[in-house]
Amino acid sequence: MKDFKNLQVWEKSHSLTLSIYGLTKSFPKEELFGLTSQVRRAVASIPTNIAEGCGRSSDPDFSRFLQIAFGSACEVEYQLILAKDLKYIDDVVYTDLNGELLAVKKMLASLISNIRADR
């Protein structure tokens, strides 16, 4: 069993989740059950799947949950583009959050690759 709180990718994805939760408070009220809910679920899925994967007993299981987290990160990537295009966030906020997200994606890809190489 691995302690997910010791993983930098979990810390970074948790921080991103907190940022996006704060940001979406300013989204229009009519988006509460739309984009707001969707992006919050997707971003929270990243550290959630990292944590769940750490609780699994094998590296292949852990890798599978990291891949799910990566898929959620891709979903958030699109949702940030959508939020920017809908003018819910400005270009500076988009650039900052997208940079954080891309760092998480790179860390996940590296961790997945390292787990596969260890087999």
Phi and psi in degrees as a GROMACS rama.xvg file:
@    title "Ramachandran Plot"
@    xaxis  label "Phi"
@    yaxis  label "Psi"
@TYPE xy
-101.539  149.535  LYS-2
-93.2703  106.682  ASP-3
-58.8825  -27.8224  PHE-4
-67.4111  -14.9705  LYS-5
-88.789  -5.14586  ASN-6
-90.1503  127.518  LEU-7
-60.7875  -36.0591  GLN-8
-65.887  -33.4086  VAL-9
-68.6032  -45.9075  TRP-10
-57.5428  -46.2247  GLU-11
-66.8997  -40.4474  LYS-12
-71.4802  -32.63  SER-13
-65.5313  -43.6413  HIS-14
-61.2147  -42.7298  SER-15
-61.1351  -41.7357  LEU-16
-60.0657  -46.0246  THR-17
-61.7676  -40.9819  LEU-18
-62.5098  -44.6008  SER-19
-70.9162  -36.0635  ILE-20
-60.2279  -44.2908  TYR-21
-63.6382  -43.4473  GLY-22
-62.3576  -43.5644  LEU-23
-71.4906  -10.5367  THR-24
-60.9033  -25.8914  LYS-25
-92.7547  -1.88573  SER-26
-65.835  154.953  PHE-27
-57.64  145.738  PRO-28
-59.3944  -31.8627  LYS-29
-68.2237  -11.3597  GLU-30
-93.0195  0.0545951  GLU-31
-52.8042  -43.3722  LEU-32
-99.24  8.47764  PHE-33
-111.176  -112.832  GLY-34
-62.0643  -38.3437  LEU-35
-58.2389  -51.9281  THR-36
-63.4818  -42.3178  SER-37
-65.7052  -45.9839  GLN-38
-69.7992  -34.9358  VAL-39
-64.7238  -44.8819  ARG-40
-62.7353  -43.5712  ARG-41
-65.2684  -44.9681  ALA-42
-69.447  -37.285  VAL-43
-68.0906  -25.2099  ALA-44
-65.4906  -26.4718  SER-45
-64.3333  -62.5925  ILE-46
-67.9518  -27.339  PRO-47
-63.2649  -45.9256  THR-48
-70.7635  -31.78  ASN-49
-62.7956  -46.3812  ILE-50
-62.6081  -45.3747  ALA-51
-64.4267  -39.8033  GLU-52
-62.3423  -36.0818  GLY-53
-64.4777  -26.0256  CYS-54
-83.3322  -3.9143  GLY-55
-84.7219  160.045  ARG-56
-91.29  -5.56738  SER-57
-136.521  155.531  SER-58
-63.6392  -39.3285  ASP-59
-59.9531  -38.7406  PRO-60
-64.6358  -45.6627  ASP-61
-58.5513  -45.6558  PHE-62
-60.3012  -40.5032  SER-63
-62.2697  -42.5106  ARG-64
-69.4037  -32.6399  PHE-65
-66.1537  -36.9239  LEU-66
-65.738  -37.9397  GLN-67
-63.9919  -42.5891  ILE-68
-60.1973  -40.2367  ALA-69
-63.3999  -42.4072  PHE-70
-60.3962  -41.1921  GLY-71
-63.7516  -37.1586  SER-72
-63.7104  -38.7707  ALA-73
-64.3247  -38.8299  CYS-74
-61.7721  -46.0474  GLU-75
-62.6339  -37.9201  VAL-76
-56.7408  -46.2455  GLU-77
-66.5038  -42.3082  TYR-78
-63.2314  -32.0428  GLN-79
-67.7686  -39.2666  LEU-80
-60.9575  -45.8163  ILE-81
-60.7051  -46.0581  LEU-82
-60.5995  -39.1299  ALA-83
-66.6016  -46.4088  LYS-84
-66.3154  -29.0568  ASP-85
-82.9104  -1.16341  LEU-86
67.7591  26.8861  LYS-87
-81.3949  -24.1329  TYR-88
-133.582  151.693  ILE-89
-89.568  173.76  ASP-90
-62.2284  -36.3545  ASP-91
-66.5731  -47.3264  VAL-92
-62.233  -44.1262  VAL-93
-58.0335  -47.6875  TYR-94
-60.8813  -44.1589  THR-95
-63.0445  -50.7481  ASP-96
-66.4495  -39.5547  LEU-97
-65.1057  -36.0781  ASN-98
-62.6536  -43.3805  GLY-99
-62.5037  -42.6693  GLU-100
-64.1932  -43.534  LEU-101
-63.755  -35.3305  LEU-102
-63.3028  -42.4144  ALA-103
-62.6285  -44.4366  VAL-104
-61.1719  -41.4998  LYS-105
-64.4057  -41.5728  LYS-106
-64.7508  -41.7353  MET-107
-63.6189  -45.8071  LEU-108
-60.226  -41.4084  ALA-109
-64.9386  -44.3573  SER-110
-64.3545  -42.4582  LEU-111
-60.6315  -45.0136  ILE-112
-62.6015  -41.6605  SER-113
-66.455  -38.8093  ASN-114
-65.0092  -41.8374  ILE-115
-65.3822  -37.7455  ARG-116
-68.6948  -27.7393  ALA-117
-76.0234  -13.129  ASP-118
